[in-house]
Amino acid sequence: MSTATPTPGLTTWKIDPAHSHVEFAVRHLMISTVKGRFGAVEGTVRTDESNPTKAEVDVTIDAGSIDTHEAQRDTHLKSADFFDVEKFPTITFRGNRVTGATGDRFTLTGALTIHGVTRDVTLEATSEGRGKDPWGGDRAGYSATTKVKRSEFGLVWNQVLEAGGIAVGDEIKISLDVELVKQ
């Protein structure tokens, strides 16, 4: 996780990994969709209650925590053909541009690093609400989606099918559900 100095005046929230989900979907054999998730996510979100466009998001995902409910496929995804978790053990997102805030919806833009390649991505996000937990802590929930092309991050392995087409689609749909705990 980044050790960047927090901006003064921002409230820090920590991701609750037990109540947060990072999921993805990709076309398989051009006829179906394979879904998976990363089980280990951590990070912080810093917000300014008086100015919702001021936010800093710092998220780290353990690439080796990938789970598609198929052990052989997960092993292949961890290999040098895909994520190469030996060389690139984490996926990171550093967001700091909030725009288009309308009601509970907004966009968050930042730098996504996968497989050692960094690209700007924009997440379509929704504030799902806030409340107190049973222990008196403040919690907030957010959901977000985006699409990326895996080839833009150096994830180019594929296999041409006998009938034409490819085994693994290039477009990846990413879906996040995050619960935060105020620090």
PyRosetta script that sets phi, psi and omega in degrees:
from pyrosetta import init, pose_from_sequence

init()
pose = pose_from_sequence("MSTATPTPGLTTWKIDPAHSHVEFAVRHLMISTVKGRFGAVEGTVRTDESNPTKAEVDVTIDAGSIDTHEAQRDTHLKSADFFDVEKFPTITFRGNRVTGATGDRFTLTGALTIHGVTRDVTLEATSEGRGKDPWGGDRAGYSATTKVKRSEFGLVWNQVLEAGGIAVGDEIKISLDVELVKQ")
pose.set_psi(1, 147.9)
pose.set_omega(1, -179.3)
pose.set_phi(2, -66.0)
pose.set_psi(2, 149.3)
pose.set_omega(2, 177.4)
pose.set_phi(3, -112.1)
pose.set_psi(3, 29.2)
pose.set_omega(3, -179.6)
pose.set_phi(4, -60.2)
pose.set_psi(4, 145.5)
pose.set_omega(4, 178.4)
pose.set_phi(5, -72.5)
pose.set_psi(5, 125.3)
pose.set_omega(5, -179.8)
pose.set_phi(6, -62.9)
pose.set_psi(6, 146.7)
pose.set_omega(6, 176.2)
pose.set_phi(7, -72.1)
pose.set_psi(7, 132.4)
pose.set_omega(7, 179.4)
pose.set_phi(8, -59.3)
pose.set_psi(8, 144.9)
pose.set_omega(8, 177.4)
pose.set_phi(9, 88.3)
pose.set_psi(9, -4.0)
pose.set_omega(9, 179.1)
pose.set_phi(10, -96.9)
pose.set_psi(10, 144.6)
pose.set_omega(10, 176.2)
pose.set_phi(11, -89.5)
pose.set_psi(11, 133.6)
pose.set_omega(11, -178.5)
pose.set_phi(12, -97.3)
pose.set_psi(12, 132.9)
pose.set_omega(12, 176.1)
pose.set_phi(13, -121.5)
pose.set_psi(13, 140.8)
pose.set_omega(13, 178.2)
pose.set_phi(14, -108.5)
pose.set_psi(14, 138.5)
pose.set_omega(14, 177.1)
pose.set_phi(15, -66.2)
pose.set_psi(15, 132.3)
pose.set_omega(15, 173.7)
pose.set_phi(16, -92.1)
pose.set_psi(16, 101.8)
pose.set_omega(16, -174.5)
pose.set_phi(17, -64.3)
pose.set_psi(17, -25.3)
pose.set_omega(17, 179.8)
pose.set_phi(18, -72.7)
pose.set_psi(18, -17.1)
pose.set_omega(18, -177.8)
pose.set_phi(19, -125.7)
pose.set_psi(19, 26.6)
pose.set_omega(19, -179.8)
pose.set_phi(20, -130.0)
pose.set_psi(20, 146.2)
pose.set_omega(20, -176.0)
pose.set_phi(21, -136.2)
pose.set_psi(21, 132.6)
pose.set_omega(21, 173.9)
pose.set_phi(22, -118.6)
pose.set_psi(22, 112.3)
pose.set_omega(22, -175.0)
pose.set_phi(23, -124.6)
pose.set_psi(23, 158.8)
pose.set_omega(23, 179.4)
pose.set_phi(24, -143.9)
pose.set_psi(24, 161.4)
pose.set_omega(24, 177.2)
pose.set_phi(25, -142.0)
pose.set_psi(25, 140.1)
pose.set_omega(25, -180.0)
pose.set_phi(26, -143.9)
pose.set_psi(26, 145.9)
pose.set_omega(26, 178.2)
pose.set_phi(27, -70.2)
pose.set_psi(27, 141.6)
pose.set_omega(27, 179.3)
pose.set_phi(28, -126.4)
pose.set_psi(28, 127.5)
pose.set_omega(28, 179.2)
pose.set_phi(29, 57.8)
pose.set_psi(29, 17.6)
pose.set_omega(29, 179.3)
pose.set_phi(30, 64.1)
pose.set_psi(30, 13.3)
pose.set_omega(30, -177.7)
pose.set_phi(31, -128.5)
pose.set_psi(31, -13.8)
pose.set_omega(31, -178.0)
pose.set_phi(32, -147.6)
pose.set_psi(32, 177.6)
pose.set_omega(32, 179.7)
pose.set_phi(33, -121.9)
pose.set_psi(33, 131.8)
pose.set_omega(33, 174.0)
pose.set_phi(34, -101.7)
pose.set_psi(34, 134.0)
pose.set_omega(34, 178.3)
pose.set_phi(35, -115.6)
pose.set_psi(35, 151.6)
pose.set_omega(35, 178.1)
pose.set_phi(36, -155.7)
pose.set_psi(36, -177.9)
pose.set_omega(36, -178.8)
pose.set_phi(37, -150.4)
pose.set_psi(37, 163.6)
pose.set_omega(37, 170.4)
pose.set_phi(38, -110.4)
pose.set_psi(38, 124.3)
pose.set_omega(38, -173.6)
pose.set_phi(39, -84.0)
pose.set_psi(39, -15.2)
pose.set_omega(39, -175.8)
pose.set_phi(40, -121.2)
pose.set_psi(40, 107.4)
pose.set_omega(40, 179.1)
pose.set_phi(41, -131.7)
pose.set_psi(41, 141.1)
pose.set_omega(41, 176.5)
pose.set_phi(42, -146.7)
pose.set_psi(42, 161.4)
pose.set_omega(42, 176.6)
pose.set_phi(43, 158.4)
pose.set_psi(43, -176.1)
pose.set_omega(43, -179.7)
pose.set_phi(44, -133.2)
pose.set_psi(44, 154.2)
pose.set_omega(44, 173.2)
pose.set_phi(45, -129.2)
pose.set_psi(45, 130.9)
pose.set_omega(45, 178.1)
pose.set_phi(46, -115.4)
pose.set_psi(46, 128.8)
pose.set_omega(46, -176.5)
pose.set_phi(47, -128.1)
pose.set_psi(47, 158.3)
pose.set_omega(47, 175.4)
pose.set_phi(48, -118.5)
pose.set_psi(48, 109.2)
pose.set_omega(48, -176.7)
pose.set_phi(49, -58.5)
pose.set_psi(49, -31.4)
pose.set_omega(49, -178.0)
pose.set_phi(50, -84.2)
pose.set_psi(50, -14.9)
pose.set_omega(50, -179.4)
pose.set_phi(51, -144.5)
pose.set_psi(51, 91.6)
pose.set_omega(51, -175.7)
pose.set_phi(52, -61.8)
pose.set_psi(52, -15.7)
pose.set_omega(52, 178.9)
pose.set_phi(53, -79.6)
pose.set_psi(53, -8.3)
pose.set_omega(53, 175.4)
pose.set_phi(54, -96.6)
pose.set_psi(54, 111.4)
pose.set_omega(54, 178.0)
pose.set_phi(55, -153.7)
pose.set_psi(55, 149.6)
pose.set_omega(55, 175.7)
pose.set_phi(56, -131.3)
pose.set_psi(56, 125.6)
pose.set_omega(56, -178.3)
pose.set_phi(57, -120.5)
pose.set_psi(57, 131.3)
pose.set_omega(57, -177.7)
pose.set_phi(58, -136.2)
pose.set_psi(58, 103.3)
pose.set_omega(58, -173.9)
pose.set_phi(59, -123.1)
pose.set_psi(59, 137.9)
pose.set_omega(59, 175.3)
pose.set_phi(60, -127.0)
pose.set_psi(60, 130.4)
pose.set_omega(60, 179.6)
pose.set_phi(61, -116.9)
pose.set_psi(61, 133.7)
pose.set_omega(61, 174.5)
pose.set_phi(62, -77.3)
pose.set_psi(62, 108.5)
pose.set_omega(62, -177.2)
pose.set_phi(63, -60.8)
pose.set_psi(63, -29.2)
pose.set_omega(63, 179.0)
pose.set_phi(64, -72.7)
pose.set_psi(64, -7.3)
pose.set_omega(64, 179.6)
pose.set_phi(65, -89.2)
pose.set_psi(65, 13.1)
pose.set_omega(65, -179.9)
pose.set_phi(66, -61.2)
pose.set_psi(66, 139.8)
pose.set_omega(66, -177.9)
pose.set_phi(67, -144.9)
pose.set_psi(67, 113.2)
pose.set_omega(67, 176.3)
pose.set_phi(68, -113.1)
pose.set_psi(68, 12.7)
pose.set_omega(68, -179.3)
pose.set_phi(69, 66.5)
pose.set_psi(69, 25.0)
pose.set_omega(69, 178.2)
pose.set_phi(70, -148.2)
pose.set_psi(70, 102.6)
pose.set_omega(70, -171.7)
pose.set_phi(71, -56.2)
pose.set_psi(71, -43.1)
pose.set_omega(71, -178.2)
pose.set_phi(72, -64.3)
pose.set_psi(72, -41.4)
pose.set_omega(72, 177.8)
pose.set_phi(73, -66.2)
pose.set_psi(73, -41.8)
pose.set_omega(73, 179.1)
pose.set_phi(74, -60.9)
pose.set_psi(74, -41.5)
pose.set_omega(74, 177.7)
pose.set_phi(75, -61.5)
pose.set_psi(75, -42.5)
pose.set_omega(75, 178.6)
pose.set_phi(76, -65.3)
pose.set_psi(76, -40.7)
pose.set_omega(76, 179.4)
pose.set_phi(77, -65.3)
pose.set_psi(77, -29.4)
pose.set_omega(77, 178.3)
pose.set_phi(78, -78.6)
pose.set_psi(78, -16.5)
pose.set_omega(78, -175.0)
pose.set_phi(79, -75.7)
pose.set_psi(79, 175.6)
pose.set_omega(79, 179.1)
pose.set_phi(80, -63.0)
pose.set_psi(80, -17.8)
pose.set_omega(80, 176.5)
pose.set_phi(81, -65.8)
pose.set_psi(81, -27.3)
pose.set_omega(81, -177.6)
pose.set_phi(82, -126.9)
pose.set_psi(82, -102.3)
pose.set_omega(82, -172.8)
pose.set_phi(83, -74.9)
pose.set_psi(83, -23.3)
pose.set_omega(83, -179.6)
pose.set_phi(84, 49.2)
pose.set_psi(84, 60.4)
pose.set_omega(84, -173.3)
pose.set_phi(85, -63.6)
pose.set_psi(85, -20.4)
pose.set_omega(85, 175.1)
pose.set_phi(86, -64.2)
pose.set_psi(86, -40.8)
pose.set_omega(86, -177.4)
pose.set_phi(87, -91.3)
pose.set_psi(87, -34.8)
pose.set_omega(87, -177.2)
pose.set_phi(88, -127.0)
pose.set_psi(88, 78.4)
pose.set_omega(88, -172.4)
pose.set_phi(89, -72.0)
pose.set_psi(89, -15.2)
pose.set_omega(89, -177.4)
pose.set_phi(90, -129.7)
pose.set_psi(90, 156.6)
pose.set_omega(90, 169.4)
pose.set_phi(91, -114.5)
pose.set_psi(91, 134.3)
pose.set_omega(91, -178.5)
pose.set_phi(92, -128.1)
pose.set_psi(92, 154.1)
pose.set_omega(92, 173.3)
pose.set_phi(93, -135.9)
pose.set_psi(93, 126.8)
pose.set_omega(93, 176.9)
pose.set_phi(94, -122.2)
pose.set_psi(94, 102.7)
pose.set_omega(94, -177.9)
pose.set_phi(95, -107.1)
pose.set_psi(95, 143.1)
pose.set_omega(95, 178.5)
pose.set_phi(96, -154.2)
pose.set_psi(96, 9.9)
pose.set_omega(96, 178.7)
pose.set_phi(97, -122.6)
pose.set_psi(97, 107.2)
pose.set_omega(97, 177.2)
pose.set_phi(98, -103.2)
pose.set_psi(98, 127.4)
pose.set_omega(98, 179.4)
pose.set_phi(99, -139.6)
pose.set_psi(99, 170.1)
pose.set_omega(99, 173.2)
pose.set_phi(100, 61.3)
pose.set_psi(100, 28.8)
pose.set_omega(100, -178.6)
pose.set_phi(101, -66.8)
pose.set_psi(101, 118.1)
pose.set_omega(101, 176.6)
pose.set_phi(102, -137.1)
pose.set_psi(102, 111.0)
pose.set_omega(102, -176.4)
pose.set_phi(103, 62.1)
pose.set_psi(103, -124.3)
pose.set_omega(103, -179.9)
pose.set_phi(104, -92.3)
pose.set_psi(104, 0.4)
pose.set_omega(104, -176.4)
pose.set_phi(105, -104.6)
pose.set_psi(105, 146.9)
pose.set_omega(105, 178.0)
pose.set_phi(106, -162.5)
pose.set_psi(106, 170.2)
pose.set_omega(106, 172.6)
pose.set_phi(107, -113.1)
pose.set_psi(107, 145.1)
pose.set_omega(107, 178.2)
pose.set_phi(108, -125.7)
pose.set_psi(108, 121.3)
pose.set_omega(108, 179.4)
pose.set_phi(109, -111.0)
pose.set_psi(109, 142.3)
pose.set_omega(109, 178.7)
pose.set_phi(110, -169.1)
pose.set_psi(110, -174.8)
pose.set_omega(110, -176.7)
pose.set_phi(111, -96.5)
pose.set_psi(111, 118.5)
pose.set_omega(111, 176.8)
pose.set_phi(112, -102.7)
pose.set_psi(112, 127.2)
pose.set_omega(112, 178.4)
pose.set_phi(113, -116.7)
pose.set_psi(113, 119.1)
pose.set_omega(113, 177.2)
pose.set_phi(114, -131.8)
pose.set_psi(114, 133.3)
pose.set_omega(114, 174.1)
pose.set_phi(115, 58.9)
pose.set_psi(115, 30.6)
pose.set_omega(115, 178.6)
pose.set_phi(116, 79.3)
pose.set_psi(116, 4.6)
pose.set_omega(116, -179.3)
pose.set_phi(117, -112.1)
pose.set_psi(117, 131.8)
pose.set_omega(117, -178.9)
pose.set_phi(118, -111.4)
pose.set_psi(118, 131.4)
pose.set_omega(118, 177.7)
pose.set_phi(119, -138.3)
pose.set_psi(119, 146.6)
pose.set_omega(119, 172.6)
pose.set_phi(120, -74.3)
pose.set_psi(120, 136.1)
pose.set_omega(120, 174.8)
pose.set_phi(121, -133.5)
pose.set_psi(121, 155.1)
pose.set_omega(121, 177.5)
pose.set_phi(122, -118.4)
pose.set_psi(122, 127.6)
pose.set_omega(122, 178.0)
pose.set_phi(123, -100.2)
pose.set_psi(123, 134.9)
pose.set_omega(123, 170.8)
pose.set_phi(124, -88.6)
pose.set_psi(124, 113.3)
pose.set_omega(124, -169.7)
pose.set_phi(125, -118.7)
pose.set_psi(125, 156.3)
pose.set_omega(125, 177.2)
pose.set_phi(126, -137.3)
pose.set_psi(126, 132.4)
pose.set_omega(126, 171.2)
pose.set_phi(127, -78.4)
pose.set_psi(127, 122.9)
pose.set_omega(127, -176.9)
pose.set_phi(128, -93.8)
pose.set_psi(128, -4.7)
pose.set_omega(128, 176.8)
pose.set_phi(129, 126.7)
pose.set_psi(129, 172.4)
pose.set_omega(129, 179.4)
pose.set_phi(130, -136.5)
pose.set_psi(130, 157.0)
pose.set_omega(130, 177.3)
pose.set_phi(131, -176.9)
pose.set_psi(131, 174.3)
pose.set_omega(131, 177.7)
pose.set_phi(132, -89.8)
pose.set_psi(132, 141.5)
pose.set_omega(132, 173.3)
pose.set_phi(133, -89.6)
pose.set_psi(133, 172.7)
pose.set_omega(133, -177.4)
pose.set_phi(134, -61.7)
pose.set_psi(134, -13.9)
pose.set_omega(134, -177.9)
pose.set_phi(135, -103.3)
pose.set_psi(135, 9.0)
pose.set_omega(135, 176.8)
pose.set_phi(136, 89.1)
pose.set_psi(136, 2.7)
pose.set_omega(136, 179.3)
pose.set_phi(137, -82.9)
pose.set_psi(137, 155.7)
pose.set_omega(137, 176.6)
pose.set_phi(138, -90.8)
pose.set_psi(138, 135.0)
pose.set_omega(138, 179.8)
pose.set_phi(139, -128.5)
pose.set_psi(139, 151.4)
pose.set_omega(139, 176.3)
pose.set_phi(140, -139.5)
pose.set_psi(140, 146.4)
pose.set_omega(140, 179.1)
pose.set_phi(141, -121.5)
pose.set_psi(141, 141.6)
pose.set_omega(141, 177.8)
pose.set_phi(142, -138.5)
pose.set_psi(142, 147.9)
pose.set_omega(142, 170.8)
pose.set_phi(143, -125.5)
pose.set_psi(143, 154.2)
pose.set_omega(143, -179.3)
pose.set_phi(144, -156.5)
pose.set_psi(144, 152.9)
pose.set_omega(144, 176.3)
pose.set_phi(145, -138.0)
pose.set_psi(145, 154.8)
pose.set_omega(145, 173.1)
pose.set_phi(146, -160.4)
pose.set_psi(146, 170.8)
pose.set_omega(146, 174.1)
pose.set_phi(147, -129.9)
pose.set_psi(147, 140.0)
pose.set_omega(147, 175.5)
pose.set_phi(148, -134.7)
pose.set_psi(148, 159.4)
pose.set_omega(148, 172.2)
pose.set_phi(149, -98.9)
pose.set_psi(149, 121.0)
pose.set_omega(149, -177.0)
pose.set_phi(150, -62.4)
pose.set_psi(150, -30.4)
pose.set_omega(150, 179.8)
pose.set_phi(151, -62.9)
pose.set_psi(151, -28.8)
pose.set_omega(151, 178.9)
pose.set_phi(152, -70.5)
pose.set_psi(152, -12.3)
pose.set_omega(152, 178.3)
pose.set_phi(153, -110.2)
pose.set_psi(153, 16.2)
pose.set_omega(153, 177.7)
pose.set_phi(154, 79.3)
pose.set_psi(154, 10.8)
pose.set_omega(154, 178.0)
pose.set_phi(155, -95.1)
pose.set_psi(155, 85.1)
pose.set_omega(155, -169.2)
pose.set_phi(156, -112.6)
pose.set_psi(156, -1.8)
pose.set_omega(156, -179.6)
pose.set_phi(157, -56.5)
pose.set_psi(157, 139.6)
pose.set_omega(157, 174.8)
pose.set_phi(158, -161.9)
pose.set_psi(158, 174.4)
pose.set_omega(158, 178.9)
pose.set_phi(159, -140.8)
pose.set_psi(159, 128.9)
pose.set_omega(159, 178.3)
pose.set_phi(160, -77.4)
pose.set_psi(160, 134.9)
pose.set_omega(160, -178.9)
pose.set_phi(161, -85.8)
pose.set_psi(161, 148.5)
pose.set_omega(161, 179.9)
pose.set_phi(162, -56.4)
pose.set_psi(162, -38.2)
pose.set_omega(162, -178.8)
pose.set_phi(163, -85.9)
pose.set_psi(163, 5.8)
pose.set_omega(163, -175.9)
pose.set_phi(164, 99.2)
pose.set_psi(164, 160.5)
pose.set_omega(164, -179.0)
pose.set_phi(165, 88.0)
pose.set_psi(165, -169.8)
pose.set_omega(165, -175.5)
pose.set_phi(166, -131.2)
pose.set_psi(166, 160.2)
pose.set_omega(166, -177.5)
pose.set_phi(167, -74.3)
pose.set_psi(167, -40.2)
pose.set_omega(167, -174.1)
pose.set_phi(168, -125.7)
pose.set_psi(168, 126.4)
pose.set_omega(168, 178.9)
pose.set_phi(169, -65.2)
pose.set_psi(169, 159.9)
pose.set_omega(169, 179.8)
pose.set_phi(170, -87.0)
pose.set_psi(170, -34.2)
pose.set_omega(170, -177.2)
pose.set_phi(171, -81.5)
pose.set_psi(171, 129.1)
pose.set_omega(171, 178.1)
pose.set_phi(172, -114.0)
pose.set_psi(172, 125.5)
pose.set_omega(172, 174.6)
pose.set_phi(173, -92.9)
pose.set_psi(173, 127.1)
pose.set_omega(173, -178.4)
pose.set_phi(174, -114.0)
pose.set_psi(174, 135.4)
pose.set_omega(174, -179.3)
pose.set_phi(175, -132.1)
pose.set_psi(175, 131.8)
pose.set_omega(175, -178.4)
pose.set_phi(176, -124.9)
pose.set_psi(176, 137.8)
pose.set_omega(176, 168.5)
pose.set_phi(177, -130.0)
pose.set_psi(177, 116.0)
pose.set_omega(177, -171.6)
pose.set_phi(178, -125.4)
pose.set_psi(178, 133.1)
pose.set_omega(178, 173.1)
pose.set_phi(179, -111.7)
pose.set_psi(179, 131.4)
pose.set_omega(179, -176.6)
pose.set_phi(180, -113.9)
pose.set_psi(180, 148.0)
pose.set_omega(180, 176.3)
pose.set_phi(181, -117.9)
pose.set_psi(181, 126.3)
pose.set_omega(181, 179.7)
pose.set_phi(182, -67.8)
pose.set_psi(182, 134.8)
pose.set_omega(182, -178.5)
pose.set_phi(183, -91.9)
pose.dump_pdb("model.pdb")
